Amino acid sequence: MSEITGWKLKEPLKKSIRSREEIRAYVLAQMDNEKDAKERYASARSAEAFGLIPKGFNLDAFLVDLLTEQIAGSTIRRLTNFILRTGSRRTNSVW
């Protein structure tokens, strides 16, 4: 990207390769750190009440599955770390 923009790097990109299980554990830990189970439950019921999700939809499970897949090849701002999931098509081409 620095070649395209002409901007110099402030520091090298930190990167890591993690398994799907490691990413899933990270996502679960982040969810627990941000909101407790009661708050997540209340958020899901509110979304249900406004018709944003179907009744009985397991929002926690959906988000964990979605984020586990989407985090492969994403930058986590808090960690300033680029993560690739093992088995991802991008893993070998980037490193």
C-alpha positions in Angstrom: 0.0 0.0 0.0 2.9 2.4 0.7 4.1 1.9 -2.8 0.7 2.9 -4.2 0.2 5.9 -1.9 3.8 7.0 -1.7 3.5 7.3 2.1 6.2 5.8 4.2 5.4 3.1 6.7 5.4 4.2 10.4 6.2 0.7 11.5 6.1 -2.8 9.9 2.7 -4.5 9.9 2.4 -7.0 12.6 0.9 -10.2 11.3 -0.1 -13.7 12.5 -1.7 -16.8 11.2 -4.3 -18.4 13.5 -6.5 -21.4 13.3 -10.2 -21.2 13.0 -10.5 -22.3 16.7 -8.1 -19.6 17.8 -10.1 -16.9 16.0 -13.3 -18.3 17.4 -11.9 -18.2 20.9 -10.7 -14.6 20.3 -14.2 -13.5 19.1 -15.9 -15.1 22.1 -13.5 -13.4 24.5 -14.1 -10.0 22.8 -17.8 -10.5 23.0 -17.6 -11.3 26.7 -15.3 -8.3 27.3 -17.6 -5.9 25.5 -21.0 -7.0 26.9 -22.1 -9.6 29.4 -24.6 -12.3 28.5 -27.5 -10.3 30.0 -26.7 -7.2 27.9 -26.3 -9.3 24.7 -29.6 -11.0 25.4 -31.3 -7.6 25.9 -29.8 -6.3 22.6 -31.1 -9.4 20.8 -34.6 -9.1 22.2 -34.6 -5.3 21.3 -33.6 -6.2 17.7 -36.4 -8.8 17.7 -38.9 -6.3 19.0 -38.0 -3.8 16.2 -38.2 -6.6 13.6 -34.5 -6.4 12.8 -34.1 -10.2 13.3 -36.6 -13.0 13.4 -38.1 -14.2 16.6 -35.9 -16.8 18.4 -32.9 -16.0 16.2 -29.7 -16.8 18.0 -27.8 -13.6 17.4 -24.8 -14.6 19.5 -24.1 -17.8 17.5 -24.7 -16.0 14.2 -22.2 -13.2 15.1 -19.6 -15.6 16.4 -19.8 -17.7 13.1 -19.8 -14.6 11.0 -16.9 -12.9 12.7 -14.9 -16.1 12.8 -15.1 -16.2 9.0 -14.8 -12.5 8.3 -11.9 -11.9 10.6 -9.7 -14.0 8.4 -7.7 -11.3 6.6 -8.8 -8.4 8.8 -7.0 -5.9 10.9 -7.9 -5.9 14.5 -7.5 -2.3 15.5 -7.0 -2.9 19.2 -4.1 -5.2 18.5 -2.8 -3.5 15.3 -2.3 -7.1 14.0 -3.2 -8.5 10.6 -4.6 -12.0 11.1 -5.0 -14.7 8.5 -6.8 -18.0 9.2 -4.9 -21.2 8.4 -6.5 -22.9 5.4 -7.5 -19.6 3.9 -6.8 -19.1 0.2 -5.0 -15.9 1.1 -2.6 -17.4 3.6 0.0 -18.7 1.2 -0.2 -15.8 -1.2 0.3 -13.0 1.3 3.3 -14.5 3.2 
